Each structure stands twice: as C-alpha cells, then as structure tokens.
C-alpha cells in the first residue's frame, strides 16, 4: 500500500515541482525584462533622457547660429558699425548722451 501512495505522490509532486520551477524561472525573466537594467522602465528613462538632450542640442545650435552670425559681421570686409559701437561702449563703459541708462542695483 505504501508503494502505491509513493507512486501517486510522485505523479503529483514531480510535475508540481517542475511547473513551479518553470514558473519561477519565467517570472524571474519577466521581472527583469520589465524593471531590469535593460528593461522597459530603463528604456523609457533613456528615451526621456534622449529627448532632453535633443532639446538641449536644439538650444545650443540656435545659440551657435546667433554667435556665427555675429562673428560673420565682425569678419566681413566692412565691420558693422552698430556692432562695433556696441562692443566699444561695453568695453569702455561709456554711453551715448541720447541713451537711457537704468541702474538695476549692484550687478
């Protein structure tokens, strides 16, 4: 009789243990596919970071084009008089008599 019980227990327990182990392994991989270092959450974070860097790149490119335009005005055969006057006033700390000066404070 005990032999019959052992066979029935084995018939029931062996597949149960195998299915449990298989479910554990599958659960492990699903968990890491979702929240691991290369999972879905990490992908969303990388995409958000890439979007931030793309926005920053657009701002820097815009700023660079502004600087390129100003430098082109200084490099031409005839220097732009307005730009030259603006730089001279800034460097010398002078103002034109028709300029309006607003003092904002210590800075």
N, CA, C and O atoms as CSV, one atom per row, in Angstrom:
chain,resi,resn,atom,element,x,y,z
A,1,UNK,N,N,0.812,-1.195,0.000
A,1,UNK,CA,C,0.000,0.000,0.000
A,1,UNK,C,C,0.859,1.264,0.000
A,1,UNK,O,O,0.544,2.235,-0.689
A,2,UNK,N,N,1.931,1.247,0.766
A,2,UNK,CA,C,2.772,2.438,0.805
A,2,UNK,C,C,3.449,2.674,-0.534
A,2,UNK,O,O,3.756,3.819,-0.867
A,3,UNK,N,N,3.686,1.645,-1.295
A,3,UNK,CA,C,4.275,1.780,-2.609
A,3,UNK,C,C,3.318,2.511,-3.546
A,3,UNK,O,O,3.747,3.316,-4.372
A,4,UNK,N,N,2.053,2.237,-3.421
A,4,UNK,CA,C,1.051,2.884,-4.255
A,4,UNK,C,C,0.948,4.369,-3.901
A,4,UNK,O,O,0.796,5.212,-4.785
A,5,UNK,N,N,1.028,4.674,-2.644
A,5,UNK,CA,C,0.933,6.063,-2.199
A,5,UNK,C,C,2.152,6.846,-2.694
A,5,UNK,O,O,2.018,7.994,-3.118
A,6,UNK,N,N,3.328,6.237,-2.644
A,6,UNK,CA,C,4.530,6.908,-3.118
A,6,UNK,C,C,4.436,7.202,-4.621
A,6,UNK,O,O,4.823,8.282,-5.067
A,7,UNK,N,N,3.924,6.241,-5.398
A,7,UNK,CA,C,3.775,6.455,-6.837
A,7,UNK,C,C,2.798,7.592,-7.122
A,7,UNK,O,O,3.044,8.442,-7.977
A,8,UNK,N,N,1.710,7.590,-6.408
A,8,UNK,CA,C,0.728,8.665,-6.608
A,8,UNK,C,C,1.306,10.018,-6.182
A,8,UNK,O,O,1.079,11.039,-6.831
A,9,UNK,N,N,2.043,10.001,-5.098
A,9,UNK,CA,C,2.659,11.248,-4.634
A,9,UNK,C,C,3.675,11.739,-5.663
A,9,UNK,O,O,3.741,12.934,-5.951
A,10,UNK,N,N,4.468,10.817,-6.218
A,10,UNK,CA,C,5.433,11.193,-7.240
A,10,UNK,C,C,4.726,11.706,-8.484
A,10,UNK,O,O,5.156,12.700,-9.069
A,11,UNK,N,N,3.675,11.065,-8.887
A,11,UNK,CA,C,2.921,11.520,-10.060
A,11,UNK,C,C,2.383,12.931,-9.862
A,11,UNK,O,O,2.272,13.705,-10.813
A,12,UNK,N,N,2.061,13.247,-8.647
A,12,UNK,CA,C,1.512,14.564,-8.362
A,12,UNK,C,C,2.611,15.586,-8.068
A,12,UNK,O,O,2.559,16.710,-8.565
A,13,UNK,N,N,3.603,15.203,-7.265
A,13,UNK,CA,C,4.615,16.155,-6.811
A,13,UNK,C,C,5.672,16.487,-7.872
A,13,UNK,O,O,6.098,17.638,-7.966
A,14,UNK,N,N,6.096,15.520,-8.657
A,14,UNK,CA,C,7.142,15.780,-9.654
A,14,UNK,C,C,6.665,16.816,-10.677
A,14,UNK,O,O,7.386,17.785,-10.912
A,15,UNK,N,N,5.495,16.663,-11.293
A,15,UNK,CA,C,5.047,17.726,-12.207
A,15,UNK,C,C,4.812,19.058,-11.488
A,15,UNK,O,O,5.074,20.120,-12.053
A,16,UNK,N,N,4.324,19.006,-10.253
A,16,UNK,CA,C,4.089,20.225,-9.495
A,16,UNK,C,C,5.401,20.967,-9.251
A,16,UNK,O,O,5.455,22.187,-9.405
A,17,UNK,N,N,6.447,20.257,-8.877
A,17,UNK,CA,C,7.750,20.875,-8.646
A,17,UNK,C,C,8.310,21.416,-9.956
A,17,UNK,O,O,8.836,22.528,-9.982
A,18,UNK,N,N,8.209,20.651,-11.049
A,18,UNK,CA,C,8.715,21.111,-12.341
A,18,UNK,C,C,7.970,22.359,-12.825
A,18,UNK,O,O,8.586,23.315,-13.296
A,19,UNK,N,N,6.655,22.339,-12.704
A,19,UNK,CA,C,5.880,23.516,-13.114
A,19,UNK,C,C,6.185,24.716,-12.224
A,19,UNK,O,O,6.230,25.848,-12.707
A,20,UNK,N,N,6.391,24.485,-10.953
A,20,UNK,CA,C,6.731,25.578,-10.039
A,20,UNK,C,C,8.086,26.183,-10.383
A,20,UNK,O,O,8.236,27.404,-10.419
A,21,UNK,N,N,9.072,25.327,-10.635
A,21,UNK,CA,C,10.392,25.822,-11.031
A,21,UNK,C,C,10.314,26.577,-12.358
A,21,UNK,O,O,10.922,27.635,-12.513
A,22,UNK,N,N,9.571,26.033,-13.299
A,22,UNK,CA,C,9.426,26.702,-14.596
A,22,UNK,C,C,8.751,28.059,-14.426
A,22,UNK,O,O,9.172,29.041,-15.039
A,23,UNK,N,N,7.723,28.122,-13.611
A,23,UNK,CA,C,7.029,29.385,-13.369
A,23,UNK,C,C,7.959,30.378,-12.674
A,23,UNK,O,O,7.926,31.572,-12.972
A,24,UNK,N,N,8.786,29.893,-11.754
A,24,UNK,CA,C,9.744,30.770,-11.081
A,24,UNK,C,C,10.771,31.347,-12.053
A,24,UNK,O,O,11.090,32.534,-11.995
A,25,UNK,N,N,11.287,30.499,-12.947
A,25,UNK,CA,C,12.269,30.963,-13.926
A,25,UNK,C,C,11.636,31.970,-14.880
A,25,UNK,O,O,12.228,33.011,-15.166
A,26,UNK,N,N,10.443,31.669,-15.370
A,26,UNK,CA,C,9.738,32.589,-16.266
A,26,UNK,C,C,9.436,33.906,-15.543
A,26,UNK,O,O,9.603,34.980,-16.121
A,27,UNK,N,N,9.001,33.830,-14.304
A,27,UNK,CA,C,8.734,35.035,-13.519
A,27,UNK,C,C,9.980,35.875,-13.316
A,27,UNK,O,O,9.927,37.104,-13.365
A,28,UNK,N,N,11.094,35.212,-13.090
A,28,UNK,CA,C,12.376,35.914,-12.931
A,28,UNK,C,C,12.709,36.707,-14.191
A,28,UNK,O,O,13.048,37.888,-14.115
A,29,UNK,N,N,12.612,36.057,-15.346
A,29,UNK,CA,C,12.945,36.740,-16.591
A,29,UNK,C,C,11.941,37.833,-16.931
A,29,UNK,O,O,12.327,38.873,-17.464
A,30,UNK,N,N,10.685,37.625,-16.641
A,30,UNK,CA,C,9.682,38.666,-16.889
A,30,UNK,C,C,9.946,39.871,-15.996
A,30,UNK,O,O,9.849,41.014,-16.443
A,31,UNK,N,N,10.277,39.616,-14.741
A,31,UNK,CA,C,10.571,40.721,-13.815
A,31,UNK,C,C,11.747,41.547,-14.319
A,31,UNK,O,O,11.685,42.776,-14.332
A,32,UNK,N,N,12.810,40.880,-14.732
A,32,UNK,CA,C,13.988,41.615,-15.196
A,32,UNK,C,C,13.776,42.243,-16.569
A,32,UNK,O,O,14.408,43.249,-16.892
A,33,UNK,N,N,12.908,41.671,-17.369
A,33,UNK,CA,C,12.590,42.310,-18.652
A,33,UNK,C,C,11.816,43.595,-18.424
A,33,UNK,O,O,11.906,44.525,-19.226
A,34,UNK,N,N,11.066,43.656,-17.350
A,34,UNK,CA,C,10.273,44.852,-17.069
A,34,UNK,C,C,11.073,45.909,-16.329
A,34,UNK,O,O,11.078,47.074,-16.728
A,35,UNK,N,N,11.748,45.522,-15.258
A,35,UNK,CA,C,12.382,46.528,-14.407
A,35,UNK,C,C,13.886,46.351,-14.265
A,35,UNK,O,O,14.480,46.940,-13.362
A,36,UNK,N,N,14.506,45.584,-15.098
A,36,UNK,CA,C,15.945,45.388,-15.016
A,36,UNK,C,C,16.710,46.549,-15.637
A,36,UNK,O,O,16.124,47.557,-16.030
A,37,UNK,N,N,18.024,46.392,-15.719
A,37,UNK,CA,C,18.889,47.447,-16.237
A,37,UNK,C,C,18.627,47.717,-17.718
A,37,UNK,O,O,18.895,48.816,-18.203
A,38,UNK,N,N,18.113,46.732,-18.430
A,38,UNK,CA,C,17.792,46.902,-19.842
A,38,UNK,C,C,16.320,46.623,-20.116
A,38,UNK,O,O,15.948,46.227,-21.221
A,39,UNK,N,N,15.502,46.829,-19.117
A,39,UNK,CA,C,14.080,46.537,-19.251
A,39,UNK,C,C,13.286,47.702,-19.805
A,39,UNK,O,O,13.839,48.694,-20.279
A,40,UNK,N,N,11.966,47.553,-19.730
A,40,UNK,CA,C,11.062,48.561,-20.276
A,40,UNK,C,C,11.177,49.894,-19.529
A,40,UNK,O,O,11.147,50.958,-20.147
A,41,UNK,N,N,11.306,49.832,-18.207
A,41,UNK,CA,C,11.440,51.066,-17.419
A,41,UNK,C,C,12.721,51.810,-17.787
A,41,UNK,O,O,12.713,53.033,-17.930
A,42,UNK,N,N,13.813,51.077,-17.939
A,42,UNK,CA,C,15.079,51.706,-18.310
A,42,UNK,C,C,14.979,52.308,-19.706
A,42,UNK,O,O,15.544,53.369,-19.970
A,43,UNK,N,N,14.263,51.637,-20.593
A,43,UNK,CA,C,14.103,52.170,-21.947
A,43,UNK,C,C,13.346,53.492,-21.920
A,43,UNK,O,O,13.711,54.430,-22.629
A,44,UNK,N,N,12.303,53.574,-21.116
A,44,UNK,CA,C,11.548,54.822,-21.003
A,44,UNK,C,C,12.434,55.942,-20.441
A,44,UNK,O,O,12.353,57.086,-20.888
A,45,UNK,N,N,13.269,55.608,-19.470
A,45,UNK,CA,C,14.175,56.615,-18.910
A,45,UNK,C,C,15.189,57.076,-19.954
A,45,UNK,O,O,15.487,58.267,-20.049
A,46,UNK,N,N,15.720,56.133,-20.740
A,46,UNK,CA,C,16.670,56.509,-21.798
A,46,UNK,C,C,16.005,57.367,-22.858
A,46,UNK,O,O,16.618,58.310,-23.361
A,47,UNK,N,N,14.764,57.059,-23.206
A,47,UNK,CA,C,14.057,57.863,-24.195
A,47,UNK,C,C,13.792,59.273,-23.676
A,47,UNK,O,O,13.901,60.238,-24.432
A,48,UNK,N,N,13.445,59.406,-22.396
A,48,UNK,CA,C,13.235,60.730,-21.807
A,48,UNK,C,C,14.548,61.511,-21.770
A,48,UNK,O,O,14.574,62.709,-22.052
A,49,UNK,N,N,15.633,60.824,-21.421
A,49,UNK,CA,C,16.935,61.480,-21.395
A,49,UNK,C,C,17.354,61.896,-22.807
A,49,UNK,O,O,17.924,62.971,-22.996
A,50,UNK,N,N,17.073,61.054,-23.788
A,50,UNK,CA,C,17.403,61.399,-25.177
A,50,UNK,C,C,16.600,62.608,-25.638
A,50,UNK,O,O,17.124,63.458,-26.358
A,51,UNK,N,N,15.334,62.697,-25.232
A,51,UNK,CA,C,14.511,63.844,-25.598
A,51,UNK,C,C,15.050,65.122,-24.970
A,51,UNK,O,O,15.091,66.166,-25.621
A,52,UNK,N,N,15.467,65.046,-23.696
A,52,UNK,CA,C,16.055,66.214,-23.026
A,52,UNK,C,C,17.335,66.666,-23.738
A,52,UNK,O,O,17.558,67.859,-23.944
A,53,UNK,N,N,18.159,65.701,-24.105
A,53,UNK,CA,C,19.403,66.046,-24.798
A,53,UNK,C,C,19.131,66.617,-26.186
A,53,UNK,O,O,19.857,67.499,-26.645
A,54,UNK,N,N,18.097,66.126,-26.855
A,54,UNK,CA,C,17.728,66.668,-28.162
A,54,UNK,C,C,17.270,68.115,-28.036
A,54,UNK,O,O,17.628,68.956,-28.860
A,55,UNK,N,N,16.480,68.405,-27.008
A,55,UNK,CA,C,16.045,69.783,-26.770
A,55,UNK,C,C,17.238,70.688,-26.462
A,55,UNK,O,O,17.322,71.809,-26.962
A,56,UNK,N,N,18.157,70.190,-25.636
A,56,UNK,CA,C,19.347,70.977,-25.303
A,56,UNK,C,C,20.206,71.213,-26.548
A,56,UNK,O,O,20.774,72.291,-26.721
A,57,UNK,N,N,20.295,70.204,-27.408
A,57,UNK,CA,C,21.057,70.354,-28.651
A,57,UNK,C,C,20.448,71.422,-29.545
A,57,UNK,O,O,21.171,72.206,-30.158
A,58,UNK,N,N,19.118,71.458,-29.624
A,58,UNK,CA,C,18.456,72.482,-30.441
A,58,UNK,C,C,18.750,73.880,-29.896
A,58,UNK,O,O,18.979,74.812,-30.667
A,59,UNK,N,N,18.743,74.025,-28.580
A,59,UNK,CA,C,19.041,75.327,-27.965
A,59,UNK,C,C,20.481,75.733,-28.259
A,59,UNK,O,O,20.749,76.883,-28.608
A,60,UNK,N,N,21.397,74.794,-28.118
A,60,UNK,CA,C,22.814,75.101,-28.354
A,60,UNK,C,C,23.055,75.428,-29.824
A,60,UNK,O,O,23.838,76.326,-30.134
A,61,UNK,N,N,22.398,74.716,-30.731
A,61,UNK,CA,C,22.549,75.020,-32.155
A,61,UNK,C,C,22.017,76.411,-32.473
A,61,UNK,O,O,22.612,77.141,-33.266
A,62,UNK,N,N,20.909,76.775,-31.861
A,62,UNK,CA,C,20.355,78.107,-32.063
A,62,UNK,C,C,21.335,79.173,-31.558
A,62,UNK,O,O,21.581,80.175,-32.230
A,63,UNK,N,N,21.880,78.942,-30.383
A,63,UNK,CA,C,22.842,79.885,-29.816
A,63,UNK,C,C,24.098,79.977,-30.695
A,63,UNK,O,O,24.653,81.057,-30.895
A,64,UNK,N,N,24.525,78.838,-31.206
A,64,UNK,CA,C,25.710,78.852,-32.066
A,64,UNK,C,C,25.448,79.610,-33.361
A,64,UNK,O,O,26.318,80.339,-33.839
A,65,UNK,N,N,24.264,79.447,-33.928
A,65,UNK,CA,C,23.960,80.187,-35.157
A,65,UNK,C,C,23.934,81.692,-34.896
A,65,UNK,O,O,24.349,82.475,-35.750
A,66,UNK,N,N,23.449,82.103,-33.721
A,66,UNK,CA,C,23.483,83.524,-33.358
A,66,UNK,C,C,24.926,84.023,-33.267
A,66,UNK,O,O,25.251,85.095,-33.777
A,67,UNK,N,N,25.783,83.241,-32.619
A,67,UNK,CA,C,27.188,83.634,-32.499
A,67,UNK,C,C,27.869,83.643,-33.864
A,67,UNK,O,O,28.667,84.535,-34.154
A,68,UNK,N,N,27.560,82.657,-34.702
A,68,UNK,CA,C,28.146,82.630,-36.051
A,68,UNK,C,C,27.756,83.870,-36.848
A,68,UNK,O,O,28.572,84.438,-37.573
A,69,UNK,N,N,26.503,84.280,-36.705
A,69,UNK,CA,C,26.034,85.482,-37.403
A,69,UNK,C,C,26.787,86.710,-36.915
A,69,UNK,O,O,27.205,87.546,-37.715
A,70,UNK,N,N,26.958,86.818,-35.599
A,70,UNK,CA,C,27.672,87.980,-35.046
A,70,UNK,C,C,29.137,87.971,-35.442
A,70,UNK,O,O,29.711,89.024,-35.721
A,71,UNK,N,N,29.742,86.809,-35.469
A,71,UNK,CA,C,31.147,86.710,-35.877
A,71,UNK,C,C,31.294,87.047,-37.345
A,71,UNK,O,O,32.266,87.690,-37.741
A,72,UNK,N,N,30.335,86.616,-38.161
A,72,UNK,CA,C,30.379,86.937,-39.588
A,72,UNK,C,C,30.317,88.442,-39.798
A,72,UNK,O,O,30.944,88.962,-40.721
A,73,UNK,N,N,29.574,89.149,-38.959
A,73,UNK,CA,C,29.519,90.600,-39.070
A,73,UNK,C,C,30.879,91.230,-38.742
A,73,UNK,O,O,31.242,92.258,-39.312
A,74,UNK,N,N,31.617,90.619,-37.837
A,74,UNK,CA,C,32.936,91.154,-37.490
A,74,UNK,C,C,34.004,90.778,-38.510
A,74,UNK,O,O,34.988,91.505,-38.646
A,75,UNK,N,N,33.848,89.686,-39.221
A,75,UNK,CA,C,34.858,89.211,-40.153
A,75,UNK,C,C,34.736,89.800,-41.560
A,75,UNK,O,O,35.664,89.680,-42.360
A,76,UNK,N,N,33.648,90.411,-41.854
A,76,UNK,CA,C,33.446,90.882,-43.224
A,76,UNK,C,C,34.423,91.999,-43.567
A,76,UNK,O,O,35.128,92.511,-42.697
A,77,UNK,N,N,34.457,92.368,-44.834
A,77,UNK,CA,C,35.366,93.428,-45.282
A,77,UNK,C,C,35.065,94.754,-44.595
A,77,UNK,O,O,35.973,95.521,-44.273
A,78,UNK,N,N,33.796,95.009,-44.378
A,78,UNK,CA,C,33.406,96.229,-43.683
A,78,UNK,C,C,32.702,95.821,-42.394
A,78,UNK,O,O,31.677,95.140,-42.428
A,79,UNK,N,N,33.247,96.235,-41.274
A,79,UNK,CA,C,32.690,95.871,-39.978
A,79,UNK,C,C,31.378,96.609,-39.775
A,79,UNK,O,O,31.259,97.786,-40.116
A,80,UNK,N,N,30.400,95.917,-39.220
A,80,UNK,CA,C,29.107,96.517,-38.928
A,80,UNK,C,C,29.298,97.597,-37.863
A,80,UNK,O,O,29.796,97.313,-36.774
A,81,UNK,N,N,28.913,98.807,-38.169
A,81,UNK,CA,C,29.160,99.934,-37.262
A,81,UNK,C,C,28.382,99.816,-35.959
A,81,UNK,O,O,28.890,100.173,-34.896
A,82,UNK,N,N,27.151,99.317,-36.037
A,82,UNK,CA,C,26.359,99.181,-34.815
A,82,UNK,C,C,27.000,98.184,-33.857
A,82,UNK,O,O,27.068,98.421,-32.651
A,83,UNK,N,N,27.462,97.084,-34.401
A,83,UNK,CA,C,28.097,96.078,-33.562
A,83,UNK,C,C,29.409,96.601,-32.979
A,83,UNK,O,O,29.711,96.366,-31.809
A,84,UNK,N,N,30.174,97.299,-33.784
A,84,UNK,CA,C,31.431,97.884,-33.301
A,84,UNK,C,C,31.168,98.905,-32.198
A,84,UNK,O,O,31.871,98.931,-31.188
A,85,UNK,N,N,30.162,99.738,-32.395
A,85,UNK,CA,C,29.835,100.743,-31.381
A,85,UNK,C,C,29.361,100.081,-30.091
A,85,UNK,O,O,29.727,100.517,-28.999
A,86,UNK,N,N,28.553,99.038,-30.209
A,86,UNK,CA,C,28.062,98.333,-29.028
A,86,UNK,C,C,29.223,97.728,-28.241
A,86,UNK,O,O,29.272,97.856,-27.018
A,87,UNK,N,N,30.148,97.077,-28.923
A,87,UNK,CA,C,31.290,96.465,-28.247
A,87,UNK,C,C,32.191,97.531,-27.608
A,87,UNK,O,O,32.687,97.341,-26.497
A,88,UNK,N,N,32.399,98.633,-28.302
A,88,UNK,CA,C,33.235,99.701,-27.754
A,88,UNK,C,C,32.608,100.288,-26.499
A,88,UNK,O,O,33.311,100.547,-25.523
A,89,UNK,N,N,31.312,100.499,-26.510
A,89,UNK,CA,C,30.636,101.040,-25.321
A,89,UNK,C,C,30.740,100.084,-24.150
A,89,UNK,O,O,30.959,100.506,-23.014
A,90,UNK,N,N,30.582,98.793,-24.422
A,90,UNK,CA,C,30.665,97.814,-23.337
A,90,UNK,C,C,32.081,97.776,-22.767
A,90,UNK,O,O,32.262,97.767,-21.549
A,91,UNK,N,N,33.075,97.754,-23.637
A,91,UNK,CA,C,34.453,97.648,-23.168
A,91,UNK,C,C,34.923,98.915,-22.466
A,91,UNK,O,O,35.680,98.831,-21.499
A,92,UNK,N,N,34.494,100.078,-22.925
A,92,UNK,CA,C,34.940,101.340,-22.333
A,92,UNK,C,C,34.047,101.818,-21.194
A,92,UNK,O,O,34.421,102.725,-20.450
A,93,UNK,N,N,32.882,101.219,-21.055
A,93,UNK,CA,C,31.974,101.629,-20.002
A,93,UNK,C,C,31.365,102.995,-20.266
A,93,UNK,O,O,31.052,103.724,-19.325
A,94,UNK,N,N,31.195,103.350,-21.521
A,94,UNK,CA,C,30.655,104.661,-21.903
A,94,UNK,C,C,29.252,104.490,-22.450
A,94,UNK,O,O,28.846,103.403,-22.862
A,95,UNK,N,N,28.523,105.598,-22.440
A,95,UNK,CA,C,27.189,105.628,-23.044
A,95,UNK,C,C,27.090,106.863,-23.918
A,95,UNK,O,O,27.820,107.836,-23.728
A,96,UNK,N,N,26.196,106.814,-24.858
A,96,UNK,CA,C,25.928,107.973,-25.719
A,96,UNK,C,C,25.018,108.915,-24.969
A,96,UNK,O,O,24.252,108.474,-24.112
A,97,UNK,N,N,25.078,110.188,-25.262
A,97,UNK,CA,C,24.287,111.153,-24.496
A,97,UNK,C,C,22.783,110.986,-24.719
A,97,UNK,O,O,21.986,111.454,-23.907
A,98,UNK,N,N,22.391,110.330,-25.803
A,98,UNK,CA,C,20.968,110.135,-26.019
A,98,UNK,C,C,20.481,108.775,-25.499
A,98,UNK,O,O,19.303,108.445,-25.639
A,99,UNK,N,N,21.381,107.987,-24.902
A,99,UNK,CA,C,20.989,106.671,-24.349
A,99,UNK,C,C,20.315,106.867,-23.010
A,99,UNK,O,O,20.629,107.795,-22.264
A,100,UNK,N,N,19.397,105.989,-22.723
A,100,UNK,CA,C,18.715,105.964,-21.437
A,100,UNK,C,C,19.366,104.862,-20.596
A,100,UNK,O,O,19.403,103.705,-21.013
A,101,UNK,N,N,19.872,105.215,-19.430
A,101,UNK,CA,C,20.566,104.258,-18.568
A,101,UNK,C,C,19.680,103.974,-17.369
A,101,UNK,O,O,19.230,104.891,-16.682
A,102,UNK,N,N,19.437,102.699,-17.126
A,102,UNK,CA,C,18.645,102.271,-15.987
A,102,UNK,C,C,19.559,101.451,-15.089
A,102,UNK,O,O,20.059,100.405,-15.501
A,103,UNK,N,N,19.776,101.911,-13.883
A,103,UNK,CA,C,20.648,101.212,-12.930
A,103,UNK,C,C,19.767,100.281,-12.114
A,103,UNK,O,O,18.828,100.718,-11.448
A,104,UNK,N,N,20.085,98.981,-12.175
A,104,UNK,CA,C,19.265,97.965,-11.519
A,104,UNK,C,C,19.753,97.593,-10.130
A,104,UNK,O,O,18.993,97.002,-9.363
A,105,UNK,N,N,20.942,97.902,-9.789
A,105,UNK,CA,C,21.463,97.557,-8.469
A,105,UNK,C,C,22.947,97.329,-8.539
A,105,UNK,O,O,23.630,97.894,-9.393
A,106,UNK,N,N,23.457,96.497,-7.639
A,106,UNK,CA,C,24.894,96.262,-7.566
A,106,UNK,C,C,25.422,95.558,-8.803
A,106,UNK,O,O,26.543,95.826,-9.235
A,107,UNK,N,N,24.645,94.678,-9.370
A,107,UNK,CA,C,25.110,93.948,-10.549
A,107,UNK,C,C,24.925,94.819,-11.746
A,107,UNK,O,O,25.249,94.413,-12.862
